[in-house]
């Protein structure tokens, strides 16, 4: 993949029309904003093209009303729009498709992408493992929370989208109300005309009044929708303001220097093999963990648990591993699992290994009592 900072840079690397040929032969290419020449902007604007829309105008008079419909075209993105393309927005040009405006998704906000990056030892991406980066200030440097910034940026993007949707809804409501007002004006003119025309029959005058009443009701509905649509603009704008403030705070707030890391705590895994269950593990299993078993999953009936679990070395070590991950998560250690990950990848995996009646550690500890642990080489 080739990344260019400007069109001139490409022409310098591939002179004599080489850059233009390379661009023309590309199956896809992306414009991600930045400084560019006016000619480049015009070319991109031409490739994006125009959009068509319908414009309707209504006129009314004593002789009746008329509506004129015309189709117009307007440039989707002009030079100024392209020059002001916001950070994180990109325009994708692909062969056989219309250009698309997309939003970039930072790789470090996606768990699977972080894992894929971590699997590439030949690439230096310590940010994915540490979830922080160093930001230089005027005097010195400090560490900021990269994920907090990314999350705040996504909130800003969502708030911008919500505000844009609210503005479009309000604009549509404006058009609908204007059309409804025009319809009422035409209906009123028709009623006045029919009422003053002696040649009109009574049923024609009555029909004109019914049409006016119908248009008036439609006008009232359009007015209510107009008020509701404009009422939604204020909270949408307020939400965007809050999101922008949160993003600014995340960019300027350093991570606390006294955050705990894994080296400041003691993990049971450092003492394996465990000849006996440590007291803190016993307390946690018979408290927090047992509450999870009986209260959340309900494995008392569907699974099998042994009250003498401390005599099962394999159970002790599995539970010690679960306890270590719980400790890292509870203390918010960098790299610790989230609550969702703790449930999905740790509890949901180990609990069946412990409690399954078919293959679990306690499968032979039935109602008759405890079955001691045996080695694999026992006859």
Buried (B, 14 or more C-beta within 10 A) or exposed (E): EEEBEEBEEBBEEBEEEEBEEBBEEEEEBBBBBEEBEEEBBEBBBEEBEEEEEEEEEBEBEEEEBEEEEEEEEEEBBEBEEBBEBEEBBBBBBEEEEEBEEEEEEBBBBEEEBBEEBEEEEEEEEEBBEEBBEEBEEEEEEBBBBBBBBBBBBBBBBEBBEBBEEBBEBBEEBBEBBBBBBBBBBBBBBBBEBBEEEEEBEEEEBEBBBEBBEEBBEBBEEBBEBBEEBBEBBEEBBEBBEEBBEBBEEBBEEEBEEEBEEBEEEEBBEEEEEBEEBBEEBBEBBEEEBEEBBEEEBEBEEEBBBBEEBBBBBEBBBBBBBBBBBBBBBEBEBBEBBEEEEBBEEBBEEBBBEBBBEEEBBBBBBEEEEBBEBEEEEEE
